[in-house]
Amino acid sequence: MVWSNLALQWCNDLEHTFAKMHRILRTDGLVMFSTFGPDTLKELRQSFAQVDAFSHVNRFIDMHDIGDLLVHNGFSTPVMDMEYITLTYPDVTSVMRDLKAIGAHNVTQGRRQG
């Protein structure tokens, strides 16, 4: 079994990651993971878009694309499920502190350096 909780979104090459997972699993092995979807931080992304053209917020892969990558890498019956969890914050500083506390950082191409 391979278990990943909120780590796949930091992999730069998800196809390569799934290929390696498939390689190490025995037949009928299990991969369980959680990750963020494309709606994650959409309000923050929209707010930054009003400020400048730089990429300030990571983009996350749609679950259908993840399912396609799993099939492409040899997983026979991927089952995907999603859940919306909405967090509210009193201000932007609180959002940024929360993101920093979980170790999140901007890994997008085209981001402003500094």
C-alpha distances in whole Angstrom, upper triangle without the diagonal:
4,6,10,13,16,16,16,19,20,19,22,21,18,18,18,15,13,14,13,9,10,12,9,7,8,10,9,6,5,6,8,11,14,17,21,23,26,28,27,30,32,35,35,35,38,40,39,40,44,44,43,42,39,35,35,32,28,27,24,23,23,20,22,22,18,18,20,18,15,17,19,16,15,13,15,15,14,15,17,19,21,23,26,26,30,31,34,36,40,40,38,38,36,34,34,33,30,29,30,28,25,25,26,28,30,28,30,32,36,35,38,38,39
4,7,10,13,12,12,16,16,15,18,17,15,15,15,11,10,12,11,7,9,11,9,8,11,13,12,8,6,5,6,8,12,14,18,20,23,25,24,27,29,32,32,31,35,36,36,37,40,41,40,38,35,32,31,28,25,24,21,20,21,18,20,20,16,16,18,16,13,16,18,15,15,13,15,15,14,15,16,17,19,21,24,24,27,28,32,34,37,37,35,35,33,31,31,30,27,25,26,25,22,22,22,24,26,24,26,28,32,32,35,34,35
4,7,10,10,10,14,15,15,18,18,15,17,16,13,12,15,13,10,13,15,13,11,14,16,15,11,8,6,5,6,9,12,15,18,21,23,21,24,27,29,29,29,32,34,33,35,38,38,38,36,34,30,29,26,23,22,19,18,19,17,20,19,16,16,19,17,15,18,20,17,17,15,18,17,14,15,15,16,17,18,21,21,24,25,28,30,34,34,32,32,30,27,27,27,24,22,23,22,18,19,20,22,24,23,25,27,31,30,33,33,34
4,6,6,7,10,11,12,15,15,13,15,15,11,12,15,13,11,14,16,14,14,17,19,18,14,11,8,6,5,7,8,12,15,18,20,18,21,23,26,25,25,29,30,30,31,34,34,34,33,30,26,25,22,19,19,16,16,17,15,18,18,14,15,18,16,14,18,19,17,18,16,19,18,15,15,14,15,15,17,19,19,22,22,26,27,31,30,29,29,27,24,24,24,21,19,20,19,15,16,16,18,20,19,21,24,27,26,29,29,30
4,6,8,10,11,13,16,17,15,17,18,14,15,18,17,14,17,20,18,18,21,22,21,17,14,11,8,5,5,7,10,13,17,18,16,18,21,23,23,23,26,28,27,29,32,32,32,31,29,25,23,20,17,18,15,15,17,15,18,18,15,17,20,18,17,20,22,20,21,19,21,20,17,16,15,14,14,14,16,15,18,19,22,23,27,27,25,25,23,21,21,21,17,16,17,16,12,13,14,17,19,18,20,24,27,25,28,28,29
4,6,7,8,11,14,15,13,17,17,14,15,18,18,16,19,21,20,20,23,25,23,20,17,13,11,7,5,5,7,11,14,15,12,15,18,20,19,20,23,24,24,25,28,29,29,27,25,21,20,16,14,14,12,13,15,14,17,17,14,16,19,18,17,21,22,20,22,20,23,21,18,17,15,15,13,14,15,14,16,16,20,21,25,24,22,22,20,18,18,18,15,13,14,14,10,11,10,13,15,15,17,20,23,22,24,25,25
4,6,6,7,11,12,11,14,14,11,13,16,15,14,17,19,18,18,22,24,23,19,17,13,12,8,8,7,9,13,15,17,15,16,19,22,21,21,24,25,24,26,29,29,29,27,24,21,19,16,14,14,12,13,15,15,18,17,14,17,19,16,16,20,20,19,21,19,22,22,18,19,17,17,16,17,18,18,20,20,23,24,27,26,24,24,22,20,19,19,17,14,15,15,11,11,10,12,14,13,16,19,22,21,23,23,24
4,5,5,9,9,7,11,11,8,10,13,13,12,15,17,17,17,21,22,21,18,16,12,11,8,8,6,9,11,13,16,14,17,19,22,21,20,24,25,24,25,29,29,28,26,24,20,19,16,13,13,10,10,12,12,15,13,10,13,15,13,13,16,17,15,18,16,20,19,16,16,14,16,15,17,18,18,20,21,24,25,29,28,25,26,25,21,21,22,19,16,18,18,14,14,12,14,14,13,14,17,21,20,23,23,25
4,6,8,10,8,12,13,11,12,16,16,15,18,20,20,21,24,26,25,22,19,15,14,10,9,6,7,9,11,13,11,13,15,18,17,16,20,22,20,21,25,25,24,23,20,16,16,13,9,9,7,8,11,12,15,13,11,14,16,14,15,18,18,18,20,19,22,21,18,18,15,16,15,16,17,17,19,19,22,23,26,25,22,23,22,19,18,19,17,14,15,16,13,12,10,11,11,10,11,14,17,17,20,20,22
4,6,9,9,13,13,11,13,16,16,16,19,20,20,21,25,27,26,23,21,17,16,13,12,9,10,12,14,16,14,15,17,20,18,18,21,23,21,22,26,25,24,22,19,16,15,13,9,10,9,11,14,15,18,16,14,17,19,16,17,21,20,19,22,21,24,24,21,21,19,20,19,20,20,20,21,21,24,24,27,26,23,23,22,19,18,19,17,14,14,16,13,11,9,9,10,8,10,13,16,15,18,18,20
4,6,6,9,9,7,10,13,12,13,16,17,18,19,23,24,24,21,19,16,16,13,13,11,12,14,15,18,16,18,20,23,22,20,24,25,24,24,28,28,26,24,21,18,18,16,12,12,11,11,14,15,17,15,12,16,17,13,15,18,17,16,19,19,22,22,19,20,19,20,20,21,22,22,24,24,27,28,31,29,26,27,26,23,21,23,21,18,18,19,16,14,13,13,13,10,11,13,17,17,20,20,22
4,6,9,9,9,12,13,14,15,17,19,20,21,25,26,27,24,22,19,19,16,16,14,14,15,16,19,18,19,20,23,22,20,23,25,23,23,27,26,25,22,19,16,17,15,12,12,11,11,15,16,18,15,13,17,17,14,16,19,17,16,20,20,23,24,21,23,21,22,22,24,24,25,26,26,29,29,32,30,27,27,27,24,23,24,23,19,20,22,19,16,14,13,12,9,10,11,14,15,18,18,21
4,5,5,6,9,10,11,13,15,16,17,19,22,24,24,22,20,17,18,16,17,14,16,16,17,20,19,21,22,26,25,22,26,28,26,26,30,29,27,25,22,19,20,18,15,14,12,11,15,15,16,13,12,15,14,11,13,16,14,13,16,17,20,21,19,21,19,22,22,24,25,26,28,28,31,32,35,33,30,31,31,27,26,28,26,22,23,25,21,20,18,17,16,12,13,13,17,18,21,22,24
4,5,5,6,9,10,10,12,14,16,17,20,21,21,19,17,14,15,13,13,12,13,14,15,19,18,20,21,25,24,22,25,28,26,26,30,30,29,26,24,20,21,19,15,13,11,10,12,12,13,10,8,11,11,8,9,13,12,10,14,14,17,18,15,17,16,18,18,21,22,23,26,27,30,31,34,33,30,31,30,27,26,27,25,22,23,24,21,19,18,18,17,14,14,16,19,20,24,24,26
4,5,5,6,9,10,11,12,15,16,19,19,20,18,17,14,16,15,16,15,16,16,17,21,21,23,24,28,27,25,28,31,29,29,33,33,31,28,26,23,24,22,18,16,14,12,14,13,14,10,9,11,10,6,8,10,8,7,11,12,15,17,14,17,16,19,20,23,25,26,29,30,33,34,38,36,34,35,34,30,30,31,29,26,27,28,25,23,21,21,20,17,17,18,22,23,26,27,29
4,5,5,6,9,10,11,13,14,18,19,20,18,17,15,17,16,18,16,18,19,20,24,23,26,27,30,29,27,30,33,31,31,35,35,33,30,28,24,25,23,20,18,17,15,17,17,17,14,12,14,13,10,10,13,11,9,12,13,17,19,17,20,19,22,23,26,27,29,31,32,35,36,39,38,35,35,35,32,30,32,30,26,27,28,25,23,22,22,21,18,18,19,22,23,27,27,29
4,5,5,6,9,10,11,13,16,18,18,16,15,12,13,12,14,14,16,17,19,22,21,24,25,29,28,26,30,32,30,31,34,34,33,30,28,24,25,22,19,18,15,14,16,16,17,14,11,13,14,10,10,13,12,9,12,13,16,18,15,18,17,20,21,23,25,26,28,29,32,33,37,36,33,33,33,29,28,29,27,24,25,25,22,20,19,20,20,17,18,19,23,24,27,27,29
4,5,5,6,9,10,11,14,15,15,13,12,9,12,11,14,14,16,17,19,22,22,25,26,30,29,28,31,33,32,32,36,36,35,32,30,26,27,24,20,19,16,14,15,14,15,13,9,11,11,7,6,10,9,6,9,9,13,14,12,15,15,18,19,22,24,26,28,30,33,34,38,37,35,35,34,31,30,31,29,26,27,27,24,23,22,23,22,20,20,22,25,26,30,30,32
4,5,5,6,9,10,13,14,15,13,14,12,15,15,18,18,20,21,22,26,25,28,29,33,32,31,34,36,35,35,39,39,37,34,32,29,30,27,23,22,19,17,18,17,17,15,12,13,13,9,8,10,9,5,8,9,13,15,14,17,18,21,23,26,28,29,32,33,37,38,42,41,38,39,38,34,34,35,32,29,30,31,27,26,25,25,25,22,23,23,27,28,31,31,34
4,5,5,6,9,12,14,15,13,13,12,14,15,18,18,21,22,24,27,26,29,31,34,33,32,35,37,35,36,40,40,38,35,33,29,30,28,24,23,20,19,21,19,20,18,15,16,16,12,11,14,13,9,11,12,15,17,16,19,20,22,24,27,29,30,33,34,37,38,42,41,38,38,37,34,33,34,31,29,29,29,26,24,24,25,25,22,23,24,28,28,32,31,33
4,5,5,6,10,12,13,10,10,8,11,12,15,16,19,20,23,26,25,28,30,33,32,31,34,37,35,36,40,40,39,36,34,30,30,27,24,23,20,18,20,18,19,17,14,14,15,12,10,12,13,9,10,10,13,15,13,16,17,20,21,24,27,28,30,32,35,36,40,39,37,37,36,33,32,33,30,28,28,28,24,24,23,25,25,23,24,25,29,30,33,32,34
4,6,5,8,9,10,8,9,9,12,14,17,18,21,22,25,28,27,30,32,35,35,33,36,39,38,38,42,42,41,38,36,32,33,30,26,25,22,20,20,18,19,17,14,14,14,11,9,10,11,7,7,7,10,13,12,15,17,20,22,25,28,29,33,34,37,39,43,42,40,40,39,36,35,36,33,31,32,32,28,27,27,28,28,25,26,28,31,32,35,35,37
4,6,8,10,12,10,12,12,15,17,20,21,24,25,28,31,30,33,34,38,37,36,39,41,40,40,44,44,43,40,38,34,35,32,28,27,25,22,24,22,22,20,17,17,17,14,12,14,13,9,9,10,13,16,16,19,21,24,26,29,32,33,36,37,40,42,45,45,42,42,41,38,37,38,35,33,33,33,30,29,28,29,30,27,28,29,33,33,37,36,38
4,7,10,12,9,11,11,14,16,19,21,24,26,28,31,30,33,35,38,38,37,40,42,41,41,45,45,44,41,39,35,35,33,29,28,25,24,25,23,24,22,19,19,20,17,14,16,16,12,12,12,15,17,17,20,21,24,26,29,31,32,35,36,40,41,45,44,42,42,40,37,37,37,34,32,32,32,28,28,28,29,30,27,29,30,34,34,37,37,38
4,7,8,5,8,9,12,15,18,20,24,25,28,31,30,33,35,38,38,37,40,42,41,42,45,46,45,42,40,36,36,33,30,29,25,23,24,22,22,21,18,17,19,16,13,15,16,12,11,10,13,14,14,17,19,22,24,27,30,31,34,35,39,41,44,44,42,42,40,38,37,37,35,32,33,32,29,28,29,30,31,29,30,32,36,36,39,38,40
4,6,5,9,11,14,17,21,23,27,28,31,34,33,36,38,41,41,40,43,45,45,45,49,49,48,46,43,40,40,37,33,32,29,27,27,24,25,24,21,20,21,19,16,16,17,14,12,11,13,15,16,18,21,24,26,29,32,33,37,38,42,44,47,47,45,46,44,41,41,41,38,36,37,36,32,32,32,34,35,32,34,35,39,39,43,42,44
4,5,9,12,15,18,22,24,28,28,31,34,33,37,38,42,42,41,44,46,46,46,49,50,49,47,44,41,41,38,34,33,29,27,27,24,24,23,21,19,20,18,15,15,16,14,11,10,10,12,14,17,20,23,26,29,32,34,37,39,43,45,49,49,47,47,45,42,42,43,40,37,39,38,34,34,34,36,36,34,35,37,40,41,44,44,46
4,7,10,13,16,20,22,26,27,30,32,32,35,36,40,40,39,42,45,44,45,48,49,48,46,44,40,40,37,33,32,28,26,25,22,22,22,19,17,19,18,14,14,17,14,11,9,9,10,12,14,17,20,23,26,29,31,35,36,40,42,46,47,45,45,43,40,41,41,38,36,37,36,33,33,33,35,36,34,35,37,40,40,44,44,46
4,7,10,13,17,20,23,24,28,30,29,33,34,38,38,37,40,42,42,42,46,47,46,44,41,38,37,34,31,29,26,24,24,20,21,21,18,16,18,17,13,14,16,14,12,9,11,11,12,14,16,19,22,24,28,29,32,34,38,40,44,44,42,42,40,38,38,38,35,33,34,33,29,30,30,32,33,31,32,34,38,38,41,41,43
4,6,10,14,16,20,21,24,27,26,29,31,34,34,34,37,39,39,39,43,44,43,41,39,35,35,31,28,26,23,21,21,18,19,19,16,14,17,16,12,14,16,14,12,9,11,10,10,11,13,15,18,21,24,25,29,30,34,36,40,40,39,39,37,34,35,35,31,30,31,30,26,27,27,29,30,28,30,32,36,35,39,39,40
4,7,10,13,16,18,21,23,22,26,28,31,31,30,33,35,35,36,39,40,39,37,35,31,31,27,24,23,19,17,18,15,16,16,13,12,15,13,10,13,15,13,12,9,12,11,9,10,11,14,16,18,21,22,26,27,31,33,37,37,35,36,34,31,31,31,28,26,28,27,23,23,23,25,26,25,26,28,32,32,35,35,37
4,7,10,14,16,19,21,20,23,25,28,28,28,31,33,33,34,37,38,38,36,34,30,29,26,22,21,18,17,17,14,16,16,13,13,16,15,12,15,17,15,15,12,14,13,10,10,10,11,13,15,18,19,22,24,28,30,34,34,32,33,30,28,28,28,25,23,25,24,20,21,21,24,25,24,25,28,31,31,34,34,35
4,7,10,12,16,18,16,20,22,25,25,24,27,29,29,30,33,34,34,32,30,26,25,22,19,18,14,14,14,12,14,15,11,12,15,14,12,15,17,16,17,14,16,15,11,11,10,11,11,13,16,16,20,21,25,26,30,30,29,29,27,24,25,25,22,20,22,21,17,18,17,20,21,20,22,25,28,27,30,31,32
4,7,10,13,15,13,16,18,21,21,21,24,26,26,27,30,31,31,30,28,24,23,19,16,16,12,12,12,10,14,14,11,13,16,15,14,17,19,18,19,17,19,17,13,12,10,10,9,10,12,13,16,17,21,23,27,27,25,26,24,21,22,22,19,17,19,18,15,16,15,18,19,19,20,23,26,25,28,29,30
4,7,10,12,10,13,15,18,18,18,21,23,23,24,27,28,27,26,24,20,19,15,13,12,8,9,10,9,13,13,10,13,15,14,14,18,19,18,20,18,20,19,15,14,11,11,10,11,12,12,15,16,19,21,25,25,23,24,22,18,19,20,17,15,17,17,13,14,13,15,16,15,16,20,22,22,25,25,27
4,7,8,6,9,11,14,14,14,17,19,19,20,23,24,24,23,21,17,16,13,10,9,6,8,9,9,13,13,11,14,16,16,16,20,21,21,23,21,23,21,17,16,13,12,9,10,10,10,12,14,17,18,22,22,20,21,19,16,17,18,15,13,16,16,13,14,12,14,14,14,15,18,20,19,22,24,25
4,6,6,9,10,13,14,13,16,18,19,19,22,24,24,22,21,17,17,13,10,8,5,6,6,7,10,11,10,13,15,15,16,19,20,20,22,20,22,20,17,15,12,11,8,10,9,11,13,15,18,20,23,23,21,23,21,18,19,21,18,16,19,20,17,17,15,16,15,15,15,18,20,20,23,25,26
4,5,8,8,11,12,11,13,16,16,16,19,21,21,19,18,15,15,11,9,6,5,6,6,9,11,11,12,14,16,16,18,20,21,22,24,23,24,23,19,18,15,14,11,12,11,13,14,16,18,20,23,22,20,22,21,18,19,21,19,16,20,21,18,19,16,16,15,15,14,16,18,18,21,23,25
4,6,5,9,10,10,11,14,15,15,18,20,20,19,19,16,15,11,11,9,8,9,9,11,14,14,15,17,19,19,21,23,24,25,27,26,27,25,21,20,16,15,11,11,9,10,11,13,15,17,20,19,18,20,19,16,17,20,17,16,19,20,18,19,16,17,16,17,16,19,20,19,22,24,26
4,5,8,9,9,11,13,14,15,18,19,20,19,18,15,13,10,9,8,7,10,10,12,15,16,15,18,20,20,21,24,25,26,28,26,28,26,22,21,17,15,12,11,9,9,9,10,13,14,18,17,15,17,16,13,14,16,14,12,15,17,14,16,12,14,13,15,14,18,19,18,20,22,23
4,5,5,6,9,10,11,12,15,16,17,17,16,13,11,7,8,9,10,13,14,16,19,19,19,22,24,23,25,28,28,29,31,29,31,30,26,24,21,19,16,14,12,11,10,10,11,12,15,14,12,14,13,10,11,14,12,10,14,15,14,15,12,13,12,14,14,17,18,16,18,20,21
4,5,5,6,9,10,10,13,15,16,15,15,12,11,9,10,9,10,13,13,16,18,18,19,22,23,24,25,28,28,29,32,30,32,30,26,25,21,20,16,15,13,13,11,12,13,14,17,15,13,16,16,13,14,17,16,14,17,19,18,19,15,15,14,16,15,17,18,16,19,21,22
4,5,5,6,9,10,11,13,15,16,16,14,12,10,12,12,14,17,17,20,22,22,23,26,27,27,29,32,32,33,36,34,36,34,30,28,24,23,19,17,14,14,11,11,11,12,14,12,11,14,14,11,13,16,15,14,17,19,19,20,16,17,16,18,17,20,19,18,19,22,23
4,5,5,6,9,10,11,13,14,13,11,9,7,10,11,14,17,18,21,23,23,23,26,28,28,29,32,32,33,36,34,36,35,31,29,26,24,21,19,16,15,13,12,12,12,13,11,8,11,12,9,10,13,13,12,14,17,17,17,14,14,13,15,15,17,17,15,16,19,19
4,5,5,6,9,10,11,11,10,8,7,6,8,9,12,15,16,19,22,21,22,25,26,25,28,30,30,31,34,33,35,33,30,29,25,24,21,20,17,17,15,15,15,15,17,15,12,15,16,12,13,16,16,14,16,19,18,18,15,14,12,14,12,15,14,13,14,17,18
4,6,5,7,9,11,11,12,11,10,9,12,12,15,17,18,21,23,23,24,27,28,28,30,32,33,34,36,35,37,35,32,31,27,26,22,21,18,18,16,16,16,16,17,15,13,16,17,14,15,19,18,17,19,22,22,22,18,17,15,17,15,17,16,15,17,20,21
4,5,5,7,10,11,12,11,10,10,13,14,17,20,21,24,26,26,27,30,31,31,33,36,36,36,39,38,40,38,35,34,30,28,25,23,20,20,17,16,15,14,15,12,10,13,15,13,13,17,17,16,18,21,21,21,18,17,15,18,17,19,17,15,16,19,19
4,5,5,7,8,8,8,7,8,12,13,16,20,21,24,27,26,26,30,31,30,32,35,35,35,39,38,40,39,35,34,30,29,26,25,22,22,19,18,17,17,17,14,11,14,16,13,13,17,17,15,17,20,21,20,17,15,13,16,14,16,14,12,12,16,16
4,5,6,6,8,8,9,10,13,13,17,19,21,24,26,25,26,29,30,29,32,34,34,35,38,37,39,38,35,34,30,29,26,26,23,23,21,21,20,19,20,18,15,17,19,17,16,20,21,19,21,24,24,23,19,18,15,17,14,15,13,12,13,17,18
4,6,8,10,12,11,13,16,17,20,23,24,27,29,28,30,33,33,33,36,38,38,39,42,41,43,42,38,37,34,32,29,28,25,25,22,22,20,20,20,17,15,17,20,18,18,21,22,21,22,26,26,25,22,20,18,20,18,19,17,15,15,19,19
4,7,9,11,10,13,16,18,21,24,26,29,31,30,31,34,35,34,37,39,39,40,43,42,44,43,40,39,35,34,31,30,27,26,24,23,22,20,20,17,14,16,19,17,16,20,21,20,21,24,25,24,21,19,17,19,17,18,15,14,13,16,16
4,6,9,9,12,15,17,20,23,25,29,30,29,30,33,33,33,36,38,37,38,41,41,43,42,39,38,35,34,31,31,28,28,26,25,24,23,23,20,17,19,21,19,18,22,23,21,22,25,26,24,21,18,16,17,15,15,12,11,10,14,15
4,7,9,11,14,15,18,21,23,27,28,26,27,31,31,30,33,35,34,35,38,38,41,40,37,37,33,33,30,30,28,28,26,26,25,25,26,22,19,21,23,21,19,23,24,21,22,26,26,24,21,18,15,16,13,12,9,9,10,13,15
4,6,9,11,13,17,19,22,25,27,25,26,30,29,28,31,34,33,33,37,36,39,39,35,35,32,32,29,29,27,27,25,25,25,24,25,21,18,19,22,19,17,21,22,19,19,23,23,21,18,15,11,12,10,9,7,6,6,10,12
4,6,8,9,13,16,18,22,24,22,22,26,26,25,28,30,29,30,33,33,36,35,32,31,28,28,25,26,24,24,23,22,22,22,24,21,17,18,20,17,15,19,19,16,17,21,20,18,15,12,8,9,7,7,6,5,7,10,12
4,7,10,13,16,19,22,24,23,23,27,27,26,28,31,31,31,34,34,36,35,32,31,28,27,25,24,22,22,20,19,19,19,20,17,13,15,16,14,12,15,16,13,14,17,17,15,12,9,7,9,8,10,9,6,8,10,11
4,7,10,13,16,19,21,20,20,23,24,23,25,28,28,28,31,30,33,32,28,28,24,24,21,21,19,18,17,17,17,17,19,17,13,15,16,12,11,14,14,11,13,16,15,14,10,8,6,8,7,10,11,9,11,13,14
4,6,10,13,16,18,17,16,20,21,20,22,25,24,24,28,27,29,29,25,25,21,21,19,19,18,18,18,17,19,19,22,20,16,18,18,14,13,16,15,12,14,16,14,13,9,8,6,6,6,9,11,9,12,14,16
4,7,10,13,15,13,14,17,18,17,19,22,22,22,25,24,27,26,22,22,19,19,17,17,16,17,17,18,20,21,23,22,19,20,20,17,16,19,18,14,17,19,17,16,12,12,9,9,7,10,12,12,15,17,19
4,7,9,12,11,10,14,15,14,16,19,19,20,22,21,23,22,19,19,15,15,13,15,14,15,16,17,20,21,24,23,20,22,22,18,18,20,18,15,17,19,16,16,13,13,12,11,10,13,15,15,19,20,22
4,6,8,7,7,10,11,11,13,15,16,16,19,18,20,19,16,16,13,14,12,15,15,17,18,20,23,24,28,27,24,26,25,21,22,24,22,19,21,22,19,19,16,16,15,14,13,15,17,18,21,23,25
4,5,5,6,9,10,11,13,15,16,17,19,18,19,18,14,14,11,11,10,13,13,16,18,20,23,25,28,28,25,27,26,23,24,26,23,21,23,25,21,22,19,20,18,17,16,18,21,21,25,27,29
4,5,5,6,9,10,10,12,14,15,17,15,16,14,11,10,7,8,8,11,13,16,18,21,24,26,30,29,27,29,28,24,25,27,24,22,25,25,22,23,20,21,21,20,19,21,24,24,28,29,31
4,5,5,6,9,10,11,12,14,16,14,15,13,10,10,8,10,11,14,16,19,21,24,27,29,33,33,31,33,31,28,29,31,28,25,28,29,26,26,24,24,23,22,21,23,25,26,30,31,34
4,5,5,6,9,10,10,12,15,14,15,14,12,13,11,13,13,16,18,21,23,25,28,30,34,33,30,32,31,28,28,30,28,25,27,28,25,25,22,23,21,19,18,20,22,24,27,29,31
4,5,5,6,9,10,11,13,11,13,13,9,10,9,11,12,15,17,20,22,24,27,29,33,32,30,32,30,27,27,29,26,23,26,26,23,23,21,21,21,19,18,20,23,24,27,29,31
4,5,5,6,9,10,11,9,10,9,6,8,7,10,12,16,18,21,24,26,29,32,35,35,33,35,33,30,30,32,29,27,29,29,26,26,24,25,24,22,22,24,27,28,31,33,35
4,5,5,6,9,10,10,11,11,9,11,11,14,16,19,21,24,27,29,32,34,38,37,35,37,36,32,32,34,32,29,31,32,28,28,26,26,25,23,22,23,26,28,31,33,35
4,5,5,6,9,9,11,12,10,12,12,15,17,20,22,25,27,29,32,34,38,37,34,36,35,31,31,33,30,27,29,30,26,26,24,24,23,21,20,21,25,26,30,31,33
4,5,5,7,5,8,9,7,10,10,14,16,20,22,24,27,29,33,35,38,38,36,37,36,32,32,34,31,28,30,30,27,26,25,26,25,23,23,24,28,28,32,33,35
4,5,5,5,6,8,7,11,12,16,18,22,24,27,30,32,36,38,41,41,39,40,39,35,36,37,34,32,34,34,30,30,28,29,28,26,26,27,30,31,35,36,38
4,6,7,9,11,11,14,15,19,21,24,27,29,32,34,37,39,43,42,39,41,40,36,36,38,35,32,34,35,31,30,28,29,28,25,24,25,28,30,34,34,37
4,6,9,11,11,15,16,19,21,25,27,29,32,34,37,39,43,42,39,40,39,36,35,37,34,31,33,33,30,29,27,28,27,24,24,25,29,30,34,34,37
4,6,9,10,14,16,19,22,25,28,30,34,36,39,41,45,44,42,43,42,38,38,39,37,34,35,36,32,31,30,31,31,28,28,29,32,34,37,38,40
4,6,6,10,12,16,19,22,25,28,31,33,36,39,42,42,40,41,40,36,36,37,35,32,34,34,30,30,29,30,30,27,28,29,33,33,37,38,40
4,6,10,13,16,20,23,26,29,32,35,38,41,44,44,42,44,42,39,39,40,37,35,37,36,33,33,32,33,33,31,31,32,36,36,40,41,43
4,6,10,13,17,20,23,26,29,32,36,38,42,42,41,42,40,37,38,39,35,33,35,35,31,32,31,32,32,30,31,32,36,36,40,41,43
4,6,10,13,17,20,22,26,28,32,35,38,38,37,38,36,33,34,35,32,30,32,32,28,28,27,29,29,27,27,29,32,33,36,38,40
4,7,10,14,17,20,23,26,29,32,36,37,35,37,35,31,33,33,30,28,31,30,27,28,27,29,29,28,28,30,33,33,37,38,40
4,7,10,14,16,20,22,26,29,33,33,32,33,31,28,29,30,27,25,28,28,24,25,24,26,26,25,25,27,30,30,34,35,37
4,7,10,13,17,20,23,26,30,30,29,31,29,26,27,29,25,24,27,26,23,25,23,25,26,25,25,28,31,30,34,35,37
4,7,10,13,16,19,22,26,27,26,28,25,22,24,25,22,21,24,24,21,23,21,23,23,23,23,26,29,28,31,33,34
4,6,10,13,16,20,23,24,24,26,23,20,23,24,20,19,23,22,19,22,20,23,23,24,24,27,29,28,31,33,34
4,6,10,13,16,20,21,20,23,20,17,20,21,18,18,21,21,19,21,19,21,22,23,23,26,28,27,29,31,32
4,7,10,13,17,18,18,20,17,15,18,18,15,15,19,18,16,19,17,20,21,23,23,27,28,27,29,31,31
4,7,10,14,15,15,17,15,12,16,17,14,14,18,18,16,19,17,20,21,23,23,27,28,26,28,30,30
4,7,10,12,12,14,11,9,13,13,11,12,15,15,14,17,16,18,20,22,23,26,27,25,26,28,28
4,7,9,10,12,10,9,12,13,11,13,16,16,16,19,17,20,21,24,24,28,28,25,26,28,28
4,5,7,9,6,6,10,11,9,12,14,14,16,18,17,19,20,23,24,27,27,24,25,27,25
4,7,8,7,8,11,12,12,14,16,17,18,21,20,21,22,26,26,29,29,26,26,28,26
4,6,6,7,9,10,11,13,15,16,18,19,18,19,20,23,24,27,26,23,23,24,23
4,5,5,6,9,10,11,12,14,16,17,15,15,16,20,20,23,22,19,19,21,19
4,5,5,6,9,10,10,12,15,15,14,15,16,20,21,24,23,20,19,20,18
4,5,5,6,9,10,10,13,14,14,15,17,21,22,25,25,22,22,23,21
4,5,5,6,9,10,11,13,11,13,14,18,19,22,22,19,19,21,20
4,5,5,6,9,10,11,9,10,12,15,17,20,20,17,17,17,16
4,5,5,6,9,10,10,11,14,17,19,23,23,20,19,20,18
4,5,5,7,9,9,11,14,17,19,23,24,20,21,21,20
4,5,5,7,5,8,10,13,15,19,20,17,18,18,18
4,5,5,6,7,10,13,16,19,20,17,17,17,16
4,5,8,10,14,16,19,23,24,21,21,21,19
4,6,9,13,15,17,21,23,20,21,21,20
4,7,10,12,15,18,20,17,19,18,17
4,7,9,12,15,17,14,16,16,16
4,6,9,12,14,11,12,12,12
4,6,9,10,7,9,10,11
4,7,9,8,10,11,13
4,6,6,9,11,13
4,5,9,10,14
4,6,9,12
4,6,9
4,6
4
